[in-house]
Amino acid sequence: MKRLLIAVALIVVVPVVVFAASNAVMVIQGIVGPTTKATLTDTARAIDNVVGGSSVYVRNSQHPIAATISVETKGARFACGGTTPTVDNVGHVLAADASMRITGASAVRSLKLVNAVAGDNSVVQITLEY
């Protein structure tokens, strides 16, 4: 009976969404915000700008603690921690059909995105977690 109660408590306290993308299983935990579709450009933008500004980025006065990003078309570059990614040069490349999850409030807050290749506007889907 104790095991059942603990299992039920964990399910209620820690909501988890699992989905498959490109042969990978991704786990989304916490309070999930809306998914936003955005088109990147050759100019690096902070995550709050990419998802549509503070009205989307901040939810119930809380900043996100994680972000799941899936690239639909073209490649994207990203960087955290004060580094600004640049087209064709600086930042980690996330190829089309790839997904990643960034955790930690400071990492998410400092996340910036840009096209991987000049002129190839990448389309991304971003889900924030609170």
N, C-alpha and C positions, 0 to 999 in steps of 0.2 A: 504494500500500500504506500509506503514511504517513497519508493522508486517511482510509482505512478504520479504521486503528488509533485515530486521534483521535476519529472518530465513535463507535466502540464505547466508548472510554474515557468520553466525555461521557454516553453512555446509561447506563453503569454507575454513574458518579459522581453524576449529577444525575437522579434519578427524577422524572418529570413525569406528572401526570394531567391530562387535559383533558376537560372535560365541557361540554355546552351547557345553558344555563338561561335561559329567557325570551328567546330569540333572541340571547343573548350567549354567547361562549365564555370560559370561565374556566380559568386554568392554576393547578394546585396543584403546588408543588415541595417538595423536602425529604422528610423522614420524616413521613408523614401519620398523625395520630392518629385515633381513632374519631370518627364523626360523632354529635353529641348533639342530640336534639330537646328543646326547652325552651319553656315558656310564660312570657312576660313578664307583669309586673303594672304597677300604677301607681307602684311604688317602684323607683327605679333600683338596679340591681345590677351589681357588677363581673363581668367575664367569667368569672373562676374560680368565682364563685358560681353563675352562670347554667348553666355546663356540669356542675355537680354537685360542686364542691369541689376541693381540692388533689389528691385521689387521681386525678381525671380530668385536671385542668389540667396538673399536673407529670408528665412521663413520663421515666423513667430519669434522674431528677434534673435534667432539662432543662425550662426554661420555653419556651413556644411563641414562635416568631419571626414567625408570621403566622396569620391566622384568616380563614376564608371563612364568611360569614354569609348565609343565604338566608331570606327572610321568606315563610312559607307563607300566613298569614292575618293580616289587619289590618295596620296600619303599626307601625313601631318607630322610636324615636329612639335615636341613639347619640352619644357624645362621648368624646374622649380627652384626655390631657394634664392631668388634674386637674379638668376640668370635669365636673359631674354633670348629665346630661340631666334635664329635667323634662317631665311630661305637658303637652301643648299649648303648650310655650314654648321651652325651651332644648334644643339638640342638632339634629343633622342627621336629616332624616326619610328612612327607607328604607321605601318602599311595599310592599304585599303583592305577591308574585311578583317582587320585586327581589332582587339579590344584590350583595355587595360583598366585597372582600378588603382586609384591613388588614395591612400589613407593618411589620416592625421590632419588636423585643422590647419596647421601652419603650412604643410605641403600643398593642400588644396588652395589655400588663400594665395600662395605664391605661384600657382600654376599658370603658365602662359602657353598659348598655342599659335601656330603659324603653318602655312603651307610647307610641305617638304621640298617642293620644286616650284620655282618661280612661274607664276601664271597658271598653275594647276590647282584651282580652288578645291580644297578638300571639303567634303560634307561629313559632319560628325553628329552623333547622337550623344547627349550628355545627361546622365541621371545623377542628381546630388542626393546625398544621405545626411541626415541630421541626428 
